[in-house]
C-alpha cells in the first residue's frame, strides 16, 4: 500500500513539473510592412511598382478591386497581440491615390498621409 501511495504522489509530482516547461513561440502572420518600405511609396505609382516594393497584398477585396490591404499581426509567446493594417487606394487608372491605416507621415507627427 505504501508503494502505491509513493508511486501515485511521485507520478503527480512529475506530471505537475512537466507542465511548467511548455515552450511557446512567437506567431507572426501577414505582410511585414516597415516604415522604410512605406517611405518609398508615393502617389502616382502604378500597382506593379507598389507590388515590387511591398510585395503582394494579403487581401484584395473583390468588391473593391482598387483597394489593397496589407495586414500584419504579431502574437508574442507571452504578451498581447499587435495588429498593423496598411490600406492602399488606387484610382480607376491604376495609380496610387492614398494610403491609410497604421501609417506614420513623413514629418514624423504620427498623422496618416
C-alpha positions as CSV (number, residue, x, y, z in Angstrom):
1,X,0.0,0.0,0.0
2,X,2.8,2.3,0.9
3,X,4.5,1.7,-2.5
4,X,1.3,2.5,-4.4
5,X,0.9,5.7,-2.5
6,X,4.5,6.7,-3.1
7,X,4.2,6.0,-6.8
8,X,1.0,8.0,-7.1
9,X,2.5,11.0,-5.4
10,X,5.7,10.6,-7.5
11,X,3.7,10.5,-10.7
12,X,1.6,13.5,-9.8
13,X,4.8,15.5,-8.9
14,X,6.4,14.6,-12.3
15,X,3.2,15.5,-14.2
16,X,2.9,18.8,-12.4
17,X,6.5,19.8,-13.1
18,X,6.4,18.8,-16.7
19,X,3.6,21.3,-17.3
20,X,5.9,24.2,-16.3
21,X,8.2,23.5,-19.2
22,X,5.8,24.3,-22.1
23,X,7.6,26.0,-24.9
24,X,5.7,28.9,-26.5
25,X,6.7,30.6,-29.8
26,X,6.0,34.0,-31.3
27,X,3.4,33.8,-34.0
28,X,3.8,36.3,-36.9
29,X,1.3,36.4,-39.7
30,X,0.7,38.6,-42.8
31,X,2.8,41.1,-44.6
32,X,5.6,42.8,-42.8
33,X,5.5,46.5,-44.0
34,X,8.1,48.7,-42.4
35,X,8.1,52.4,-42.3
36,X,11.2,52.3,-44.6
37,X,9.1,50.5,-47.2
38,X,6.2,52.9,-46.8
39,X,8.5,55.9,-47.3
40,X,9.3,54.5,-50.8
41,X,5.7,54.5,-51.8
42,X,4.1,57.8,-53.2
43,X,1.1,58.9,-55.1
44,X,1.0,58.2,-58.8
45,X,2.8,54.8,-58.6
46,X,1.1,52.0,-60.5
47,X,0.2,48.6,-59.0
48,X,3.3,46.8,-60.4
49,X,5.6,49.4,-58.8
50,X,3.9,49.1,-55.4
51,X,4.0,45.3,-55.6
52,X,7.7,45.4,-56.3
53,X,8.3,47.3,-53.1
54,X,5.7,45.9,-50.7
55,X,5.0,42.5,-52.2
56,X,1.6,41.1,-52.9
57,X,-1.2,42.3,-50.6
58,X,-2.7,40.0,-48.0
59,X,-6.2,40.9,-49.1
60,X,-7.7,42.1,-52.4
61,X,-11.4,42.7,-51.9
62,X,-13.3,41.5,-55.0
63,X,-15.9,44.3,-54.3
64,X,-13.2,46.9,-54.1
65,X,-10.5,45.9,-56.7
66,X,-8.8,49.3,-56.3
67,X,-8.0,48.7,-52.6
68,X,-5.2,46.6,-51.3
69,X,-4.9,45.7,-47.7
70,X,-1.5,44.8,-46.1
71,X,-2.2,43.3,-42.6
72,X,0.3,42.1,-40.1
73,X,-0.2,40.5,-36.6
74,X,2.4,39.6,-34.0
75,X,1.5,37.5,-31.0
76,X,4.5,37.1,-28.7
77,X,4.7,34.0,-26.6
78,X,4.0,36.0,-23.5
79,X,2.2,39.2,-24.2
80,X,-0.5,40.9,-26.2
81,X,-1.1,40.6,-29.9
82,X,-0.4,43.7,-32.0
83,X,-2.0,44.2,-35.4
84,X,-1.0,46.7,-38.1
85,X,-3.1,47.4,-41.2
86,X,-2.0,49.5,-44.2
87,X,-4.6,50.2,-46.9
88,X,-3.7,51.4,-50.3
89,X,-6.3,53.1,-52.5
90,X,-5.8,53.1,-56.3
91,X,-7.7,55.2,-58.8
92,X,-9.5,53.9,-61.8
93,X,-6.4,54.4,-63.9
94,X,-4.4,52.0,-61.6
95,X,-2.3,54.7,-59.9
96,X,-1.9,55.1,-56.2
97,X,-4.1,57.8,-54.7
98,X,-3.9,57.5,-51.0
99,X,-2.5,55.4,-48.1
100,X,-4.5,54.9,-44.9
101,X,-4.4,52.8,-41.8
102,X,-1.4,52.5,-39.4
103,X,0.8,54.9,-41.2
104,X,3.2,57.5,-39.9
105,X,3.6,60.6,-42.0
106,X,6.9,61.7,-43.5
107,X,7.1,64.6,-41.0
108,X,7.1,62.1,-38.1
109,X,3.9,63.7,-36.5
110,X,2.1,60.3,-36.5
111,X,-0.8,61.5,-38.7
112,X,-1.8,59.4,-41.7
113,X,-0.7,60.6,-45.1
